Amino acid sequence: MQEEGVIKFDLDYRWSAPDPSLDITALSSVRRDLWRRGLIGQAPDRYGGVGYGNVSCRVRPGEHRFLVSGSQTGALEWLQSEHYAQVSGFDVDRNQVHATGPIQPSSEALTHGMIYELADAIQVILHVHSPLIWQAGNSLGLPMTSRHAAYGTAAMAREVAQLFHATDVISRGMFVMGGHLDGVIAMGETIPETGRILLDCIERCGGTGAG
């Protein structure tokens, strides 16, 4: 099994205090719901006990900057402003992410950045771990990245770009990360909409949580 939660890109990070002008209440609220369902979290019997799952949203509509939950915050039910990093840019060819904030960004920041760059309408991304959806991805007809592309890598970011060019992933609002055990990404224009996309899919699989 791949080692979870490890940053695999070159991180250009500078510490800074949380931006008091940014309200993270709604994002933390949907994340708490996902955490309670076991879709985000940290447990000794899952993935070697390392935290899993992350959430993000654009700093402002039309900007490529985004807030993303910090690395290894999975054990926390509720995230405060000090638990979010701000990603200001990334370079897939150089496998590099530029970030500031009180905490280092999630190991999936490169993937989030690619999605925001590819679709201006997407404002929110929820990356969860759902065995139910992951195992049913083919039968559900969900787009899927290559099983050879590991999480948090330039290869995964390029796979995401391929999905956006070759499939209906934007209209579906979801895809399965084939090379990332149980990894699923939901995305949308608002936080409530994105949460519904994800939870509706879980219900179609016959479950209510991680499974």
Helices and strands as residue ranges (DSSP letters): E 10-15, H 25-36, G 47-49, E 54-58, E 66-69, G 81-83, E 84-91, E 96-101, H 109-118, E 124-129, H 131-140, H 154-166, H 169-172, E 174-176, E 183-188, H 191-204
